Amino acid sequence: MKTVQVGNLTLGGGKSLFLLAGPCVIEGYERTLEIGRRAKAICDKVGIPYVFKASFDKANRSSYSSFRGPGLVEGLEILKAIKEELQVPVVSDIHDITQIDAAAEVLDILQIPAFLCRQTDLVYGAAATGKCVNVKKGQFMAPKDMSNVLKKMEESGNQNLMLTERGFSFGYNNLVVDMRSFPIMRSFEYPVIFDATHSVQLPGGAGTASSGQREFVANLARGAVASGVDGLFFEVHDNPEEALSDGPNMLYLDSLEELLTDLVAIDKIVKK
């Protein structure tokens, strides 16, 4: 299995579990920083590498009036400040090729949203920066077809690549997780991450917004770790009911330590 370099962290390659976590979207510097600070402290306590996550722009909202975040310029300034304050790598979504260069100046991982995983110019352009690129598998994609996405990025000469499972569309407003996708995508030799919180999302389930089933996050995460995933992706918040995006599927920060403790124990059994 390949490893990837993310800031000063080496991830994957059969090493310990790692976590990408933070709020769905930047909700101002202070609150976003505090969420990252608490998540980092928890990861330090349970002994796993941590990468801070928050979106500077949620470009795929259900409603035009939905909160999208501070945007590229202000958002990257906030992420840069959080990166320096917490001394951790940062990851955020990019949505088109015009964002690549500016994002690569700040981000340690360029993340491709699931709906955009087949956009050739976007995935190639992200990989051409030489930065680590994390591509979320589309809700419409078979896991074996993600090998084509990897090949597009490898054409740039970059092998600092990861894939993320986040559920497959199963009828209207519902996602399911096929546990077979983990060994299939890991067979491509790159690290595979499980996005446990978006996998319990109910897209458009609240009419003009997505709903979610937070109560199933722990069950799916345990199953994914038992299947041998390399890393986890959680959206977390101190009070999801107040969150400006994706509240119904986000984890309470207060529940993160207990869940990670379980997951680290499972991971040690699987990878021993």
C-alpha positions in Angstrom: 0.0 0.0 0.0 1.2 3.5 -0.9 1.6 6.3 1.6 0.7 9.9 1.1 2.5 13.0 2.4 0.2 15.5 4.0 2.1 18.4 5.5 4.5 16.8 8.0 2.3 13.6 8.2 2.8 10.4 6.4 -0.5 8.6 6.1 -1.7 5.3 4.8 0.6 2.3 4.0 -1.0 0.1 6.6 -0.1 2.6 9.4 -2.5 3.7 12.1 -5.9 5.2 11.4 -6.1 8.9 10.8 -8.9 11.5 10.9 -10.0 14.4 8.7 -12.5 16.3 10.8 -14.1 19.7 11.4 -17.3 21.6 10.7 -19.1 21.3 7.4 -18.4 24.9 6.5 -16.4 27.8 8.0 -18.8 29.6 10.4 -16.4 32.4 11.4 -12.8 32.2 12.6 -13.3 31.8 16.4 -15.9 29.0 16.4 -14.2 27.1 13.6 -10.9 27.4 15.4 -12.3 26.1 18.6 -13.9 23.1 16.9 -10.5 22.3 15.4 -8.7 22.8 18.7 -11.0 20.3 20.5 -10.8 17.7 17.7 -7.0 17.9 17.6 -6.8 17.5 21.4 -9.0 14.4 21.1 -6.9 12.9 18.3 -3.7 13.6 20.3 -5.3 11.8 23.3 -6.3 8.7 21.4 -3.0 8.7 19.4 -4.0 9.2 15.8 -2.9 11.9 13.2 -5.3 14.7 12.6 -6.1 16.9 9.6 -8.5 19.9 10.0 -11.4 20.1 7.6 -13.8 22.9 6.8 -15.3 24.2 3.5 -14.7 27.7 2.4 -17.6 27.4 -0.1 -20.4 24.9 -0.2 -21.2 25.2 -3.9 -23.7 22.3 -4.1 -26.4 23.5 -1.7 -30.0 22.4 -2.2 -31.3 26.0 -2.2 -29.8 29.2 -3.7 -30.4 30.9 -0.3 -28.5 28.3 1.7 -25.4 29.4 3.6 -22.3 28.7 1.5 -19.5 30.0 3.6 -17.1 33.0 3.4 -15.8 32.2 -0.1 -12.4 31.5 -1.6 -10.4 34.5 -0.5 -11.6 35.0 3.1 -12.0 31.2 3.6 -8.4 30.5 2.7 -7.2 33.2 5.0 -9.2 31.6 7.8 -7.9 28.1 7.0 -4.3 29.5 6.8 -4.7 31.0 10.3 -6.1 27.8 11.7 -3.3 25.8 10.2 -0.7 28.0 11.8 -2.5 28.2 15.1 -3.1 24.5 15.5 0.0 23.3 13.6 -2.0 20.7 11.7 -2.6 20.1 7.9 -5.8 21.4 6.4 -8.2 20.1 3.8 -11.1 21.8 1.9 -13.1 21.3 -1.2 -12.4 22.9 -4.5 -15.1 23.2 -7.1 -13.6 24.4 -10.4 -10.2 24.9 -12.0 -10.1 28.6 -11.2 -9.7 27.8 -7.5 -6.8 25.4 -7.8 -3.8 27.6 -7.6 -5.0 29.8 -4.7 -6.2 26.7 -2.8 -2.9 24.9 -3.3 -1.0 27.8 -1.7 -2.8 27.0 1.6 -4.3 23.6 1.7 -2.3 20.4 2.3 -5.1 18.3 0.7 -7.1 19.4 -2.2 -10.5 17.6 -1.9 -12.7 16.9 -4.9 -16.4 16.7 -4.0 -18.3 13.5 -5.0 -20.4 15.2 -7.6 -17.3 16.4 -9.4 -15.1 13.3 -9.3 -15.5 12.7 -13.1 -14.5 16.3 -14.0 -11.3 15.6 -15.9 -9.8 19.1 -15.9 -10.5 19.5 -12.2 -9.0 16.2 -11.0 -6.0 16.5 -13.3 -5.4 20.1 -12.4 -5.6 19.4 -8.7 -3.1 16.5 -9.1 -0.8 18.7 -11.2 -0.1 20.9 -8.2 1.8 18.0 -6.6 -0.3 18.4 -3.5 -2.2 15.4 -1.9 -5.6 15.1 -3.6 -8.5 13.3 -1.9 -11.3 12.4 -4.4 -14.7 11.5 -3.0 -16.4 8.6 -4.9 -19.5 9.9 -6.6 -22.9 8.7 -5.3 -23.4 7.4 -8.9 -20.0 5.5 -9.2 -19.1 1.9 -8.9 -16.0 1.5 -6.7 -14.1 -0.2 -9.4 -14.6 2.8 -11.7 -12.6 5.0 -9.4 -9.5 3.4 -10.9 -10.1 5.6 -13.9 -10.1 8.7 -11.8 -6.8 7.7 -10.3 -5.3 7.1 -13.7 -6.3 10.6 -14.8 -4.4 12.1 -11.8 -1.4 9.8 -12.3 -1.0 11.3 -15.8 0.1 14.4 -14.0 3.0 12.5 -12.3 1.4 12.8 -8.9 0.9 9.7 -6.8 0.0 11.6 -3.6 -3.6 10.5 -3.9 -6.5 9.2 -1.8 -10.1 8.0 -2.3 -13.1 8.5 -0.1 -16.3 6.4 0.2 -19.4 8.4 1.1 -22.3 6.2 0.2 -24.2 5.3 -3.0 -27.6 6.7 -4.1 -30.3 4.2 -3.3 -33.6 5.6 -4.5 -34.6 9.1 -3.7 -33.1 11.0 -0.7 -31.2 8.0 0.6 -27.6 6.7 0.6 -26.3 3.3 1.4 -22.7 2.1 2.1 -21.6 -1.0 0.3 -18.8 -2.4 2.5 -17.3 -4.2 -0.6 -16.2 -0.8 -1.9 -13.4 -0.6 0.7 -11.4 -3.7 -0.4 -12.2 -2.9 -4.0 -10.8 0.6 -3.8 -7.9 -0.4 -1.5 -6.8 -2.8 -4.3 -5.7 0.2 -6.3 -3.0 0.6 -3.6 -3.9 4.1 -2.5 -5.2 5.0 1.0 -9.0 4.8 1.3 -11.0 7.0 3.7 -14.6 6.5 4.9 -16.8 9.6 5.2 -19.1 8.4 7.9 -21.1 11.6 8.3 -22.0 12.3 4.7 -22.9 8.6 4.3 -25.8 9.1 6.7 -27.0 12.2 4.9 -30.4 12.2 3.3 -29.8 14.5 0.2 -32.6 17.0 -0.2 -34.5 15.1 2.6 -35.6 18.4 4.2 -37.0 19.9 1.0 -34.7 22.9 0.5 -31.9 21.3 2.6 -30.4 17.9 3.3 -31.4 15.9 6.3 -29.5 13.1 8.0 -29.4 10.1 10.4 -26.6 10.9 12.8 -27.6 7.9 14.9 -26.0 5.5 12.4 -22.6 7.1 12.1 -20.9 5.0 14.8 -22.3 1.7 13.3 -21.1 2.5 9.8 -17.7 3.8 11.1 -17.1 0.6 13.1 -17.9 -1.5 10.0 -15.6 0.5 7.8 -12.7 0.3 10.2 -13.2 -3.4 10.6 -13.0 -3.6 6.8 -9.5 -2.1 6.9 -10.0 1.5 5.8 -6.9 3.8 6.2 -8.7 6.9 7.5 -11.9 8.5 8.6 -13.7 11.7 7.6 -16.1 13.2 10.2 -18.0 16.5 10.2 -18.1 17.5 13.8 -19.7 20.5 15.6 -20.1 21.7 19.2 -23.9 22.0 18.6 -25.1 20.6 15.3 -28.5 22.0 15.8 -27.0 25.5 15.4 -24.8 24.5 12.4 -25.3 26.5 9.2 -24.9 23.4 7.0 -25.3 19.7 7.3 -26.3 19.8 11.0 -28.5 16.6 10.9 -25.6 14.4 9.9 -22.8 16.0 11.9 -21.4 14.4 15.1 -21.4 16.2 18.4 -17.9 16.9 19.5 -18.8 15.6 22.9 -19.2 12.1 21.4 -16.0 12.1 19.3 -13.5 10.8 21.9 -15.6 7.7 22.9 -16.2 6.8 19.3 -12.6 7.2 18.2 -11.4 5.2 21.2 -13.5 2.3 19.9 -12.4 2.7 16.3 -8.7 2.8 17.2 -9.1 -0.4 19.1 -10.8 -2.1 16.1 -8.1 -0.7 13.8 -5.3 -2.2 15.9 -7.0 -5.6 15.7 -7.4 -5.4 12.0 -3.9 -4.1 11.2 -1.8 -6.0 13.8 
